[in-house]
């Protein structure tokens, strides 16, 4: 069960989420089709995007949209990892009821409620992207390093 579930993002802005659908949850998991449904309008996710956008204010070579894409991908990865871990635990317990409990909307939401670790992963990726682009724009030669 190491395969990641399929992921579908839903949003009221895009017309893919009804008003009351996942209104107070980060995500839902449909075990019948192995699909993680992520609420793009959930406050915690929107706050993460805002925090990552603020964090790149000193980055000159990384666009806000790129940083938001990183946040989007890291958020989905965090939720997918939760699904995989819970599937593995439930397999060991041999309990379908337990799996449903572990992967309830509330449990998935709790798994990303403290988004600090996701933010740090996003920030690290943005800093690395900025660094790689600076190195590519201004490569150092051996002479720059004081070599022969």
C-alpha positions, -999 to 999 in steps of 0.1 A, spaced: 0 0 0 29 23 -6 12 40 -36 0 75 -31 -38 80 -35 -50 100 -65 -55 136 -55 -83 160 -65 -84 196 -54 -118 213 -50 -126 249 -46 -157 271 -45 -138 296 -67 -134 269 -94 -169 257 -90 -157 222 -80 -168 224 -43 -203 230 -30 -208 255 -2 -212 229 26 -188 203 11 -157 201 34 -167 235 48 -146 230 79 -122 203 68 -88 203 50 -95 171 31 -116 139 27 -105 104 16 -127 81 -5 -113 46 1 -136 31 -26 -116 49 -53 -84 56 -34 -88 94 -38 -78 122 -15 -101 152 -20 -83 184 -8 -102 216 0 -83 245 -16 -105 269 3 -96 256 38 -83 284 60 -51 265 71 -41 260 34 -48 296 25 -28 308 55 1 285 44 1 301 9 1 335 25 30 327 48 50 312 20 43 343 -1 55 365 27 86 344 32 98 350 -4 97 387 -1 135 387 -2 137 363 -30 142 381 -63 144 351 -86 113 332 -74 79 343 -84 50 342 -60 31 317 -82 61 294 -80 62 296 -42 24 289 -42 30 258 -64 55 246 -39 30 251 -11 3 233 -31 26 203 -37 38 201 -2 3 203 12 -9 175 -10 22 155 -1 16 159 36 -20 147 33 -10 118 10 17 107 34 -10 106 62 -32 84 40 -3 60 32 8 58 69 -28 51 81 -33 25 54 -2 7 66 -13 9 103 -47 -4 94 -33 -33 74 -13 -44 104 -44 -41 126 -66 -57 99 -94 -33 107 -115 -15 81 -133 4 108 -101 16 122 -89 28 88 -121 48 84 -115 64 118 -79 72 110 -88 87 76 -119 107 87 -122 143 76 -114 154 111 -83 132 114 -70 144 80 -76 180 91 -58 175 123 -28 160 105 -22 193 88 -36 217 114 -1 224 127 13 234 93 47 246 106 66 216 93 49 220 59 58 257 59 95 249 67 96 224 39 82 250 15 106 277 27 135 253 23 125 246 -13 120 282 -21 154 291 -7 170 263 -26 153 274 -59 166 310 -53 201 297 -45 202 275 -76 190 304 -98 216 327 -84 244 302 -89 232 297 -125 232 334 -132 266 341 -116 287 309 -117 319 310 -97 352 302 -114 382 286 -96 398 321 -97 368 336 -78 376 311 -50 412 322 -48 425 293 -69 453 292 -95 
